[in-house]
Amino acid sequence: MLLVSVVSLGCAKNLVDTEVMLGSFRQAGFVLSGEQKMADVLLLNTCSFLSASREEAAREIKLALKNKKKGALVAVTGCFVESHGKELKKLFPGVDIFLPFSGIPEIGRLCLHALAGRQNAKIPKKDKTFIYNSKLPRVLATLPHYAYVKIADGCDNCCSYCLIPSIRGRFRSRKPEDIVSEVKKLAALGVKEINLISQDTTRYGEDLYKKPALPLLLKQLAKIKGIIWIRLLYLYPSRVTDELLDTMASLKKVAPYFDIPLQHTESRILKLMGRFYDKAAVEVLIEKIRKRLKTPVIRTTLITGFPGESKKEFLSMLNFIRKIKFDRVGVFEYSKEKGTPAYSLAQSVSSPEKTRRKKLLLKTQQKISLQLNKAKIGSKIIVLTDTVANNTATGRQPADAPDVDGRVYFSAGKKVKPGALLTVKVTKALPYDLLGETVGN
């Protein structure tokens, strides 16, 4: 029995790649192991979005090489390999396989052949047009009742701070019938919640039909039996159309959840970032969302300390989130990345100041989140159960995306199992989480 251990770093889009590789390993006869020192193959799927991501990946590679038993293989893949492959080969000569994205479907067979000492299994060449399909085997690494589905890969936005287009290639959509086929398979496995992801989800279908096709895809997915929630992640602000809003409002299975990474609120900085909208457009969009949908949830991410960001512009962004009252806000400090257009811009904000601004944004949002959560005390909410232990369960509302948002903690009897859909009465509010008690199915 051959064992494979896996470390998956980075975003949910990377996790899907990991799950496809796990499917390839299972097809080749491998069994998943949680212990690197026991594994015949130590797989690392890396991230390269920020310098901190690469540092984390390098630490994990060193650890894998340390834990590698005699005769085992260390295989490294993911964005770090795509962006710094030549450097990695020099830094880590002990790594047996550096695999490009195009090799994801074959990794199980490649490692099997390598362990057997065969020389006929060549590493595929880089191909930035690769995207997985529903015919490839996949092993979920999430809880059994929810899954991520990558509907496209790559990006054409070319934001000035971002490496993704150079790593992942041009934007390319999967065909809708292939996505529908995959979701039907997931539903048959017991998956109830689908989270649609890509680098730019609102652009889905433009390369296939010369116009966005996300509304059409949602209508097809909403017909699939067994799926109760469909959530959209990574929506580009200027591509949230009236058609998309109307479609989301008309489909009960589609959560009124808007993950819209603004990155900044001030028009001058947005222009420097290469974002195709301004502050006024953002305000119009948020007003439109809140007018057309019942109880929408709006999540965004912001970057502090972008080159040229003045104190006045930062304070304006701070006041903007006080005014808008987003439901969720994530904050990143600007990271100077070689190979991006912004790399040549003069750094005008010190590292300590970036951190100070980030903390101030998060502290402000924490107060807003607590205020919004307190307004839910006494209300009844629908919760999808994630875990159950010692008569206490955790779950999520349609307002809570996996891994990035808060949770609902509630009392649960012995009959409550993960995956159960329950009605919970909110009894207490925390800045990010809710506490409650079960009042029905």
N, C-alpha and C positions, 0 to 999 in steps of 0.2 A: 504494500500500500504506500503510494507516494503522497507526501504532505506538502501543502503550499501555505505559507503565511503571507498576509497582505497588510500593507500600510497604505491607506488612501488619504492623501493630503489635499487641501484646497476646497473648492466649491462643490455644490451638488452636481454640476455638469461633469466634473472630474469623477465624482462618485459613480455616475452612470457608466463611464468608461471602465471603472474598476469592476462593476457588476458584470459587464460584458466579458471582461477578462476572466472573471471567476467562472462564467459559463463555459469559456473555452477550456479552462483547467479541468472543470468537472467532466466535460466531454472527453478529455484526454485521459481520464481515470484518476485524477488527483482528488484528495480529500482536504478540506480546509482545516488548518491548525492555527490556534491562537498563540503558539509558542515558537518563536523564531529558531531557537536552538534545536528544535526537533524537526524543523522543516527541511525538505529536499530542495524547495525553491522558496527564496525570500523575495517577494515582489513589492516594489515601492512605486506607487503612482504619485508623481510629484506636481507641485504648483510652482509657477514662476511669475506670478502677478506682481509681487513686490519683492524688494531685496530681503525683507524679513521672511517671506515665503521660501526663498532660495536658501537662506540660512537654516531654516527649519528642515528643509529637504536634505541639505548636506549633513546635518546632524543625524538624520534618520539613516542615511546611506552609511555613515561611519558605524552606527550602531548595528546595522544589518551585517556589515563586514566583520564586525567583532563577534557577532552571534552565529555566524555561518559555520556549520559543522563541516567536517571533512567530506568532500565529494558533493557538497550542495552547490546550488547556483544562487547568485544574487542578480536579479533582473530589475532594471530601473527604466521607467517609462514616464510619460506625462509631459507637461509644459516645460519643465526644466531641461529635459532632454532635447526638446525642439528648439529651445532658445539658446542653450549653452552646451550642446552635445560634445563638441570638440574639447572644450575646457574640462568637462566632466571625465572624459576618457583619460586625460592626463592626470587629473586630481585623484581619480579613483580607479587605478589599473586593476584592482581586485574584483571589480564588477564584471560579471561574465557576459551579460547582455544589456545593451542600451537599445531600447525598442522605440521606434517612431510610432505615431498614431496609427499609421497604415498597417502596423503589425498586430494591433489589438485582437483581431479575430483569430490569429494564428498562434498566440503566445503559448497556449497549452501544448500544442503539437511541437513547437520550437523547443520548449524546455524539456519535453519528453525525449526528443531526439538528442538534445545536448547531453542529457543525463546518461543516455545509452551510448554516447561517444560517436554518434553519427555526424557526418560532416556535410550531409546533403541538405540540411535545413538552413537556408540563407536568410539573413535578416532582411525584410522588405525595405525598399528605398522609401525615403520621405515622400508623402503624398498628402498635400494639404486639402485635397478634395474628399478625403475619406469621411464618411459618417456611418454610424452603425445602422442596422435595419432589423426588422422584427423577426427575420429568419435566424439571426444569430442567437445562440443560447445565452441566457442571462440568469444570474443568481442574485436575488435581492439582498442588499446589505442593510436595508432599513428594517423597521418593524414590519411584520407581514401584511398589515392592513393599509399601508400607504406606500407610494412609489413616486419617483421622479421619472418623467418622460422627456427626453431631449428631442424637441421638434425641429431644431436647426442647429448648425454649428458655424463657427467663424463670425466675423463682424466686418462691416463696411464703414462704420462710423468714423474710425480713425481719430478718436479723441486724443488731444495732444499729450496726455499724461499716461496713456495706456499702451501696453505691449501686445494685447490680445490679437489684433489683426495680423501682426508679424508672426505670431506663434500659431494661431489657429487657422489662418487663411481667410479667404473671402467668405462672405455669408452664403450659406447654402441650406435650403429647406429639405426636409424629408417629404416624400409624397404623402398626402393625407390618408390614402388607403393603407399605407404601411403603418402609420401611427395608429389608425383605428384597429388594425390587426394586432398590434402590440398591446394596446389597452384592453382589448377583448381577452387576450391571453392572461394579462395581469388580473383582470376581473375574475377569470376562472380559477385563479390561484387564491382568491379571497381578498384581493386588494380593493379597498373601498374609496380611497382618496388618491386622486391623481394630481400631481403638481407639474405643470407644463413649464419647461425651462429652455433657455437658449441664451446667447449673448444679447439678443435683441428680439424678444418674443413678438412684439408688435409688428415686426417686419416680416413675419412668417408668410411665405407664399409669393413674395414680390419677385423672386428670381424664377419662380415657376409660371406665374400667371400675369406678371407685369403689374400686379396690384396686390395689396394685402389680402390674405385669405384666412386670417385667424377667426373671424366670425363664422365662416363656413365650417371650419374645423371644429369649433366649439359645438355647433349644432349637431354634427355627426357624433361627437364623443358623448354628448348628453343623452343619446339614445341607447347607450350601452348599459345593459342590465348589470346590476351589482355595484356600479360606480355611484356613489352618493354625493361626493364633492369633487369639483374640478377647480383648481386654483392656478392663477397665472402669476408667474414671477418674471422679473426683468422687463418691465414695460418702458419703452423710450417715450418721454413726455410728449413730443410733438407728433407721435404716431398713435396716440390714443384717440381714435376717431369717434364720431357720433354713431357710426354703424356698430363699432365695437361696444360702446356703452349701451346702446339699445339691445344688442344681442345678450350682453351680460344681464341686463335687467329682465329679459324675457325668459331666461333659462334658470330654473330653480336650482339645478345642480352646480351652477357656476357661482362660486363664492364671490361676494362683492368686495374683493380684496385687490387693492391696487399697490403693487410693489413698483414704485416709480423712482429710480435713482436719479435725483436731480443733480447731485454733486456740488452744486452751489445755487445761490438764489440771486446773486448780483449779476446784472447783464454784462458788464465789462469783463468780469472773470469768466463767465460762461462763454463769451466769445473767445477769450484766450484759451479756454479748454477745448475749443472746437465743438461745442455743443450747439445744436441747431434750434435754439429757442431763447427767449429772454424772460425776465421776471414777470412782465405783464402777461405773457402767454401762460406761465405757470399758474398765476392767480385765476385766469379765465378757466383753465382746465380743472382746477380744484373746485371752483364754484359749480362748474358743469357736472362733475362727478357727484357732488353732494346734492345737486338738484334732481338728477335723473335716477339715482339709485337709493334704495332704502338702506339706512345704516351702513354706508360704505366704510371700509377700513383703508386708510392711506398710509403706506409705509414708504420712507425715503432714506437715502444715504447722502451724506455730505462730506466734503473734503475740506480740511482746514489747512491754512498755510500755503496755498498754491502761490507760485511766484507772482509777486505784484499785489497780493491781497493786502489791502490797507486795513488799519484798525477800524476805520469808519465802515468799510465794506463788511468786515467781520461782524461789527455791532449791528449792522443792517440785517445780516443773515440771522443773527441771534433774535432780533426783533421780529423777523419774518416767521420764525417757528413759534414764537409766542402768539403771534397774530393768527396763524393758520391752525395751530394745534393739531399737528400730525398725530396719528395714533401710534406710530412707531418711527424712530429715527436711529440710524446707525451712523457713526462718525469715524472717518479715517484721517490720519495725518498724511499730508502730501509726501509722496516718496519719489525722489528724483531717479528716474529710470533711464539708463543709457539706451539709445535707440528710439526714444520718443521725441517728438517735436519740442516738448516742453523742457527737455534736458538742457538745452542751450540758454534757457531763460535764467536770469540772475535770481539767486535765492534771496528773497527779501524778508523772510520770516525765519527766525532762529528755531532750532529744534525744541528748546524749552517753551518758546512762545506757541508753537504748534500744539504742544501737549496741553498747555494752559487753555488755549482756545477750545480744544477738543473736550476737555473736562467741563468747561463752562457750558458748552452746548449740551453735553450729556446730562449735566445737573439740571439745566433748564427743562430739558425734555422729560426727565424723571418726574419733576413736579407736575408737568402737563399729563403724563401718563397716569400718575396717581389720581389726579383730579378726574380724568375720564373713567378710570376703573371704579372710583367711588360712586360715580353716577349709576353703576350697574348693580350696586348692592340692593338686594330685594327682588331683582329681576330673575327670570328663568331663561337659561341659555341651553342650546344644544351642544353637547360635548361628545367627541369621539375619543374613547378610552385608549390610552397608550400603554400604561403600566398599572399593575395592581400588586400591592404588597402590604400585608398586615392591616387589611381592611381600609387602606387608604389608596386611592387611585389618582393617577394624573391623566390629563387629557387635554384636548385642544378644541377651541371653537372654530367656526369658519374664519374667524378673525386672526387665527394663530397659525402661521406657517411652521412646518417642522424645522427644528434646529436654530431658527433665528428669532422666534418670538417667544412670548411667555407661555405659561401653562395654567391649567385649572386643576387645583388640588381638591379632592372631594372624598367624602366617606363612601365606602363601597362594601356591599355584602359579599358573601362567599360566591354568589352566583354571577357576579360581574366579572367579565373576562376582557382582556385586551381586544380591541376592535368593536366593542359594544357601543352603540349610539344611545346616549342617555340625556334626560333633561335634568339639569342641575340648577338649584336655586343659589344665587350668590349671597354669601353671608359676610364676606370680608374682602377688602381690596388691598393689594400691595402695588408698588410702582409698576411691576411688570406681570405679576401673577394674580390670580383670583382664587379664593377659597369658597367652598360651597358644600351643599349636601344634595344627594340624589333624591329626586322627587318623582321619577318615572322613566319609562323607556321612551 
